Amino acid sequence: GVRVIDIDGEVTAFSERVLMDAFAEASGAGVRAVILNFEGLQYMNSGGIGLLVTVLIRANRAGQQLLAYGLNEHYRQILSLTRLDEAIGVHADEESAVAAAS
């Protein structure tokens, strides 16, 4: 019921196809939560934030939770400033994200 997508490298507008394909594969039947693992994130810009909004909309339409972990302080602040942290459950590690999805 829970799937994890590992983010590696950059999340920008150029990442759209890869991220949307990964989300489509992860969010199949019976999945109640998708967790984004940002431990491998090197860079994310406004285009990447826009992609997170798109993923969030798709998760909401599918009736799924969207959670995240592994964000450094800089990106945690960006999610806070954009208020995305109110819609995407941000957690310290995979264990707490999986527990929150249960």
HELIX and SHEET records of a PDB file:
HELIX    1   1 ALA A   13  SER A   15  5                                   3    
HELIX    2   2 GLU A   16  ALA A   26  1                                  11    
HELIX    3   3 SER A   46  ARG A   61  1                                  16    
HELIX    4   4 GLU A   73  LEU A   81  1                                   9    
HELIX    5   5 LEU A   84  GLU A   86  5                                   3    
HELIX    6   6 GLU A   94  ALA A  101  1                                   8    
SHEET    1   A 4 VAL A   2  VAL A  11  0                                        
SHEET    2   A 4 ALA A  33  MET A  44  1                                        
SHEET    3   A 4 GLN A  65  TYR A  69  1                                        
SHEET    4   A 4 GLY A  89  HIS A  91  1                                        
END                                                                             
